[in-house]
C-alpha cells in the first residue's frame, strides 16, 4: 500500500471514530474502527468496525444498520478531514465479538 493510501486510510479511521464517539446513539458509541483498507476499486475504502463493549446479544447486523443511518454524516466528516477532490465510497463491516478479520474481503 502506498504512503498516500495509508495516510488516507488513517484520516478516514480518525474521522469515523470521531463520529462514532460523538454520537448520542449507544450502539454507535460502542463501536470503533478496527481497520480501514482499500476496497474493490480506487474510490472505495472498507471500514471494519468492532465493538468496544462486548455484551451478550450484540448484533453486528443491527450495529451496521445504525452506522448506515449516519452514513451521510460520516461522509461529511471524512470530506472535512481529507485533502482530496473526491470522498471515497465507504463500505462498512462489523466484526462479531472475538473476530479479528472479516472473511471474504
C-alpha positions in Angstrom: 0.0 0.0 0.0 1.4 3.4 -0.9 2.2 6.1 1.7 -0.6 8.3 0.3 -3.2 5.5 0.6 -2.0 4.6 4.1 -2.4 8.3 5.0 -5.9 8.4 3.5 -6.9 5.2 5.4 -5.6 6.7 8.7 -7.5 10.0 8.1 -10.7 8.1 7.4 -10.2 6.0 10.6 -9.8 9.1 12.7 -12.9 10.8 11.1 -15.1 7.8 11.5 -14.0 7.2 15.1 -14.9 10.9 15.9 -18.4 10.5 14.5 -18.9 7.2 16.5 -17.6 8.7 19.7 -19.6 11.9 19.4 -22.9 10.1 18.6 -25.8 10.1 21.1 -26.6 6.5 20.0 -25.2 3.9 22.4 -24.9 1.4 19.6 -22.6 3.7 17.7 -20.6 4.7 20.8 -19.8 1.1 21.4 -18.1 0.8 18.0 -14.6 1.7 16.9 -12.6 1.4 13.7 -10.6 -1.8 13.7 -9.1 -1.3 10.2 -9.5 0.7 7.0 -8.3 -0.9 3.8 -8.6 -0.3 0.1 -11.8 -1.6 -1.5 -12.7 -3.2 -4.7 -12.0 -0.1 -6.8 -9.9 3.1 -6.5 -12.7 5.2 -5.0 -13.8 2.7 -2.3 -12.5 2.0 1.2 -13.5 -0.8 3.5 -14.1 0.3 7.1 -14.1 -2.6 9.6 -15.7 -1.8 12.9 -15.5 -3.7 16.2 -17.5 -3.5 19.4 -15.5 -2.0 22.3 -18.1 -3.1 24.9 -18.9 -6.7 24.2 -22.3 -7.5 25.5 -24.4 -10.6 25.4 -26.8 -10.3 22.4 -24.5 -8.0 20.4 -25.8 -8.0 16.8 -23.4 -6.8 14.2 -26.2 -6.5 11.6 -28.1 -4.1 13.9 -24.8 -2.2 14.6 -24.2 -1.9 10.8 -27.7 -0.7 10.2 -27.2 2.1 12.8 -23.9 3.1 11.1 -25.7 3.2 7.7 -28.2 5.6 9.2 -25.4 8.2 9.8 -23.6 7.5 6.5 -24.1 11.0 5.3 -22.7 12.5 8.5 -19.7 10.2 8.3 -19.0 11.2 4.7 -19.2 14.8 5.7 -16.7 14.3 8.5 -14.4 12.4 6.2 -14.7 15.1 3.5 -13.7 17.7 6.0 -10.7 15.7 7.2 -9.1 14.6 4.0 -7.5 16.7 1.3 -8.9 15.2 -1.9 -11.3 16.2 -4.6 -13.4 13.1 -4.2 -14.6 11.5 -1.0 -14.2 7.7 -1.3 -17.2 5.4 -1.0 -17.1 3.7 2.4 -18.2 0.1 2.8 -18.8 -0.9 6.4 -18.4 -4.3 8.1 -18.9 -5.0 11.8 -17.0 -7.8 13.4 -18.5 -10.4 15.7 -17.0 -10.2 19.3 -13.7 -12.1 19.2 -13.5 -12.0 15.4 -10.2 -10.5 14.2 -11.0 -10.0 10.5 -13.9 -10.1 8.2 -13.8 -13.2 5.9 -14.4 -12.8 2.3 -13.0 -9.3 1.7 
